[in-house]
Amino acid sequence: MTMAVSTPAAPRSDVAWLGRLNAAVRYGVLIVVGLVMLYPLFWMVAASFKPNHEIFGSIGLWPREPTLDGIIQGWRTGTEYSFATYLFNSFAFIIPKVVLTVVSSVLVAYGFARFRMPGKQFWFALMVATILLPKSVLLIPQYLMFRQFGWLDTYLPLYVPCAFATEGFFVFMVVQFLRSIPPDMEEAAVIDGCNSIQVLWHVVVPILMPAIISVALFQFMWSLNDFLYPLIYLSSVEKYPVALALKMAIDVTEATAWNQVLAMSTIALLPSLVVFFLAQRYFVEGITSGAVKG
């Protein structure tokens, strides 16, 4: 009869040391990968303070001859309009676009998630199919339609379609969020005498706030970076948004002042960063959770 020999357990100090080493390696890898991914952003900010001839001389971040000429001259844009005009133009259509997108997406998603209607599954599948439809196939018919409306060279083609829940991705996202919420509170509100609009406004919207903020944040960032649609519908320079103003600053006939372009790109990026960090907590909740908030 053989006796089993038990091996002594590793000392507790060795286990703790291995745990700290494992954590240090993981965090070290994450920090290195994060710095590599953020380096282009840091380089763009640093290049805003470099003379134009120094930008492509090295990959270093710190400028040898720091200057504010890129920011000052870039803000002036070299035209009769300052960069503030183009920022204001961007917000002139982005704000109504975000508001209309949120309102229409919530209304349509609430109908799909909570109401019975003939062919609801078919219409929902058709709506999801529009997400896969390339937007380029709609450019010509939309342009002809808006030309008949007399909307060319205005901001109307950029935000009016959003009033009809044309962004299927946002509708789908809100529907999925609603499906994860039990309808008990809505049924209790109906028993208390609330109609559908009152239930939506007083019960559903507060619960949906993380998803609503996520929709608004996505639409804000995508619209601020949109280049194609303003290029198609706007022809007056005084109505250009930031994206077109930055493209206009890149002159193909002369040497481009890249420090000015990068400085204005940094300024154009600030609104998205500010909005994201202010709404970060709600944004994460809207993407990852769907629980009822008490």
N, C-alpha and C positions, 0 to 999 in steps of 0.2 A: 504494500500500500504506500503510494507516494504522497508526500505532503506538498501542497501548493505553497510556493514561496511568494509572498506579497512584496511588491516593490514599494519602497518608501515614496510617499507623495512629495512632489516638488515643494521646496520651501515657499512660503507665502510671499516672501520678498522677491523671489525669482518670477513668480506669476505676475506680481504687480509691475515689475520692471519690464517684462515682455508686453504687458498691456500698454504701458506708457510708450514703449518703442513702436508698437503697432499703430497707436494713435498718432505719434509723431510722423511716421512714414506716410500715413494716409493724409494727414493735414498738409504735410510738406508737398506731396504730389498735387493736391488740390490747389494750394497756393501757387505753385509753379505754373500749372495749367491755366489758372485764373489770370496770372500776370501776362502770360503769352497771349491770351485772348483779349485782354484789355490794353495791350501795348499799342495797337493802332489808334485807339482812342486817346491814350496819353500822348502819343506822337502828334496827333492832330492838334491837341491843345498846345503842346510845346511849340509846334511849328507856327502857331499864330503869333508868337513873340520873336520869331526869327526874321532876319532880312531874307528877301526872296532868293538871293544867290546862295544862302547857307542851308536852305531846306533840304536839298538833295545831296549835300556834301558829305553827310554822315547820318548814321541811324541813331545817334545820341539824342537824348531828350533835352538836355540843358543847352540853351542857346549861347554861343560865344559872344554875340553882340545883341543883347536883348533890346527890343524896340517895340513900341506900340503903333508903329506906322501901319502895320497890317490891319489892326482893329480900327484905327481912325479912318484910313482911306477906304477900307472895306465897308464901313458904316456909311460913308458918303456915296459909295457905289459908282462914282464917276458919272452919274446921270443927274437929271433934275430931281430925282426922288431918292430919299435916303432909305436905308435898309429898314427903318421903322415903318415906312409905308408898305413894304412887302410883308412884314410881319402882321400889320393890321389887316391887310388884304387876306392873309391866310386865315386869321381868326374870323373874318367877316363871313366866310362860308363854312368853316370847320365847326363853329359853335352851333349854328342851326342844324348842321348835318348830324352832329352828335345827339342833339335833343330829339330830332325827328327819328333817328335810328333807334334810340332807347324807347321812345313812346310806341312806335309801330311794332318793334320786335316784341315788347312785353304784351301788347294787345293780341297779336297773332299767336304768340306762344301760349298765352293763357287760353285762347280758344282751342288750340290743338290739344292742350294738356287736360282741360277740365270739361269741355263740352262735347256732346255727341252730335254728329252731323253726318249726312249721307256721304259716303265715299271719303271719310276722313283719312283713312290709311293711304288711299290713292293720292289725295292732295298733299299729304305730308311727304310721301315718297317723291312726288313731283317737286316739292319745295326743296328737298334734300338733293335731288338731281341737279337743281340749278347751281348748287355749290360746285359741282364738277364741271359745269359749263364754262369754257374759256370766255372771259369777258371780251376778248378781241373780236369774237363773232358778232357781238352786239354793237360795236362801235359805229358801223355805217348806218344801220337802221335807226339807232338812237340819234346820231347826228342829223339825219334827214328829218326826224320827228321834231327835234328841238329847233331846227331851222324853220320849219313850218310854224312853230309856236312863236318865233321871233325872239328866242332866248339866247342866241349866240352872242358872245362877248358879254355875257352876264354870269353871275354866280348861280343862277337858278338851275341849270343842268347838273350842277355839282352836288346840290343837296335836296332838291324837290323829290327826286325818285326815292330817297330814303324814307319819305313819309308813307310809302306803300310797302314797307318791309321787304325791299329788294335784296337786302343782305341776308341770305338764307342761313349763313353760318351762325349769325347772332340769334336768329329765331331758334335754330336747332339747339344752341347752347342753353338758352333760357328754358326751352321745353324739357331738356334733360334735367335741369336743376329743379323744375317744378315737379317732375315725376318722382323725384326723391323726397318730396315733402308730403307728409300725410295730409289729407284734406279735412281732418277733424275740425280745425279752427274755422275753416271756410263753411263747413256745414253748420257749426254752431252760430256763425254770423247770419246765415240764411234763416235759421230758426228764430233768431232775434229780429228778423224783419229787414235785413239788408238785401238790396238787389245786387246784380252781378257787378256793376260798376263800383258800388260801395264796398263789396267784398274785395274787389281787386285793389282799390285804393287804400282801404284801412287795414286789410289783413295780408294780402299777397305781396304788395309792393314793399312793406317793411321787411318781410322775410326775404324777398328777392334782392335786397339792396346790395349784397356782395356781387351777385351776378350782374346787376345793373351797372355797377361801377366798373366791372370787368369789360362789359360791352362798350361803355363810354371811353374807357382807357384805350382799348384796342382801336376803336374808330378814330379817336383823336390822333394817335400815333400814325396810323395808316394814312389818314387824310393829310397830316402835316408833311408826310414824305411823298405824297402822290405827285407824280410828274406828268403822266400821260393825259389824264382827263383835263387838267387846266391847260395843257398845251393844245388840246384839240378845240376847246370851247372858248378860250380867251385869246384875243388878238391885240388888246390895248396894253401897253407897257404899264400904265398906271394902275392896272387891275391885276398884275402878275402876283402870284403868291411867292413864298420863299423858294420853293423848288425851281421855278422858272427864273427867279432872280439870280440864283447861284449858277445856273446854266448860262445865263446871259453874261455873267462875269468872266466866263472862260472864253477868251477871244482866240479864234483859230487863225487870225491873220497876224497877230503880234504876240510877243512874249507874255504869257499869262502871269499875273501877280498872284502866285499860289498862296502866299502868306495872307492875302486879303480873302481869297476864297476859303481857306481853311479857318480863318478867324470867323467869318460869317457862318460857316458850317457849324462851328462850335456854338455860336450864339443861337443858331436855329435848332440845335439839339437840346438846349437848356429847357424850353417849355415841356418837352416830353419827359425829361429826367425829373423835373420838379413835380409834374403831375403824377408820374409813376411812384416816386418816393412818398408823396403825400397820401396816395391811395394804395400803397403796397399791401397793407394788412387786409383791406377789403378785397383787393385783387386776388390774393392768395386764397382767401376764403371762397371767393366766387369760382375759382378754378377747381379747388380740391374738396369742397364740402357742399352738402345740400341738406343739412339738418335744420330742423325748426329751431329758431332762436326764441327763447323765452323772454 
